[in-house]
């Protein structure tokens, strides 16, 4: 199922989680320090909350962090990359990158005013505390990532260590920095 993603800067993630849980009638799908995301069925929405009081300021100014469309497969990301580039949009591709406490493949484009949009798929989850620090995307300079790994940040692809528990239905993934010079 594809769904639109809306990532917001919030001044207090706990207060925001409480509000959005009531608004959409579901709790967060993922909680980490300064971060939460919701997988809302109706309307189909991936809501991401990033605690960033400096960017948020007061009122609605600075609320938007980035927007996106979550798709199911890397093939869909590749097709979106081809379509967007074919339409003349500048794209920035990230493969196997750690972002928002997940390993993802994605392509970024910026709207005419600099709002970053991503088309992405989640490949696996990330163990708490092992993802790079989230950063803000500034206007201009081409498509950009809302995460520490991405265009303009030469951190290369993530290295992934997978630990499977045969008694559980989940797989934990630890992300490490890419070897020097690898992109």
C-alpha positions in Angstrom: 0.0 0.0 0.0 1.4 3.4 -0.9 0.7 6.3 1.4 1.7 9.9 1.8 4.2 10.8 4.4 4.1 14.0 6.4 7.1 14.7 8.6 6.7 17.5 11.1 9.1 19.3 13.4 7.6 19.4 16.9 8.7 21.3 20.0 7.6 18.4 22.4 7.4 14.9 20.9 5.5 13.6 24.0 2.8 16.2 23.7 2.6 15.7 19.9 2.3 11.9 20.3 -0.6 12.4 22.7 -2.4 14.9 20.4 -1.9 12.8 17.2 -2.9 9.6 18.9 -6.2 11.2 19.8 -6.6 12.9 16.3 -6.1 9.7 14.3 -7.3 7.1 16.9 -4.0 5.1 16.8 -0.8 5.1 18.8 2.6 5.4 17.2 4.1 2.5 15.3 7.6 3.5 16.4 8.9 5.6 19.3 12.5 6.6 19.8 14.0 9.5 21.8 12.8 12.7 20.0 11.1 10.7 17.3 7.8 9.0 16.6 5.9 7.7 13.6 2.4 6.7 13.0 1.1 4.3 10.3 -2.4 5.6 9.9 -4.9 3.5 7.8 -7.6 6.1 7.4 -6.5 8.3 5.8 -3.5 6.4 4.4 -0.8 8.4 6.0 2.7 7.9 7.5 3.0 10.7 10.1 6.5 11.4 11.3 7.2 13.6 14.4 10.7 14.9 14.9 11.5 16.8 18.1 13.2 20.0 16.9 12.2 23.0 19.0 14.7 25.3 17.4 13.3 24.7 13.9 9.7 24.7 15.0 9.7 28.0 16.8 6.3 29.1 17.8 3.0 28.6 16.0 3.1 26.8 12.6 6.3 28.4 11.3 8.9 25.7 10.8 6.5 22.9 11.3 7.3 21.1 8.0 10.4 18.8 8.1 9.8 16.9 4.8 7.1 15.1 2.9 7.1 11.7 1.2 5.4 8.8 -0.4 6.0 5.4 1.2 6.0 2.6 -1.3 6.4 -1.2 -0.8 9.4 -2.1 -2.9 12.8 -0.8 -4.1 11.5 -1.4 -7.7 8.8 1.2 -7.0 11.5 3.7 -5.8 13.6 3.0 -9.0 10.5 3.5 -11.2 9.8 6.8 -9.4 13.4 7.9 -9.9 13.2 7.2 -13.6 9.8 9.0 -13.9 10.9 12.1 -11.9 14.2 12.4 -13.8 12.4 11.9 -17.1 10.1 14.7 -16.1 13.1 17.0 -15.8 13.3 17.1 -12.0 16.6 17.0 -10.2 16.8 13.9 -8.1 19.0 12.6 -5.3 19.1 8.8 -4.8 19.9 7.2 -1.5 20.3 3.4 -1.3 20.6 1.3 1.9 20.7 4.5 4.0 19.9 4.9 7.7 17.1 7.4 8.2 14.3 7.8 10.7 15.4 4.7 12.6 15.1 2.5 9.5 17.2 1.3 6.6 15.7 2.7 3.4 16.1 3.1 -0.4 14.8 6.5 -1.6 14.8 9.3 -4.1 14.5 13.0 -3.2 13.1 15.9 -5.1 12.5 19.5 -3.9 9.4 21.5 -4.8 9.9 25.0 -6.3 10.0 26.5 -2.9 12.5 24.0 -1.5 10.2 21.6 0.3 11.8 18.2 0.2 9.8 15.2 -1.0 11.0 11.6 -0.8 9.7 8.4 -2.4 11.0 5.6 -0.2 10.7 2.0 0.9 11.7 0.7 4.4 14.1 -2.3 4.1 14.5 -3.0 7.8 14.2 -1.5 11.2 17.2 -0.1 13.2 18.1 -0.9 16.7 17.7 2.1 19.1 20.5 4.6 19.3 22.3 3.4 16.2 20.9 5.8 13.6 22.7 9.0 12.8 21.3 12.2 14.2 18.4 13.7 12.3 19.2 17.1 10.7 17.1 19.9 9.2 17.0 20.4 5.4 17.6 24.0 4.4 16.2 25.6 1.2 18.3 25.6 -1.9 21.2 23.4 -2.9 19.2 20.7 -4.7 17.2 17.8 -3.3 18.1 17.0 0.2 17.7 14.4 2.9 16.1 15.1 6.3 18.5 12.6 7.8 22.2 12.8 8.5 23.0 10.5 5.7 22.1 11.9 2.3 22.9 14.3 -0.4 25.5 16.8 0.8 26.6 14.5 3.7 29.3 12.1 2.5 28.6 9.2 4.9 28.1 6.6 2.2 25.8 3.6 2.4 25.1 2.1 5.8 26.7 -1.1 6.9 24.1 -3.5 8.2 24.6 -6.2 10.8 21.5 -8.4 11.0 20.7 -10.5 14.0 17.8 -12.9 13.6 16.0 -14.4 16.5 14.5 -17.7 15.3 12.0 -17.6 18.1 10.6 -14.1 17.2 8.9 -12.6 14.2 11.3 -9.7 14.1 14.8 -9.0 12.9 17.0 -6.4 14.6 19.4 -4.4 12.4 22.4 -2.4 13.7 23.7 0.3 11.5 27.3 1.3 11.5 29.2 4.0 9.5 30.2 3.1 6.0 33.9 2.5 5.4 35.9 5.6 4.5 35.6 6.6 0.9 32.6 4.3 0.1 29.5 5.8 -1.3 
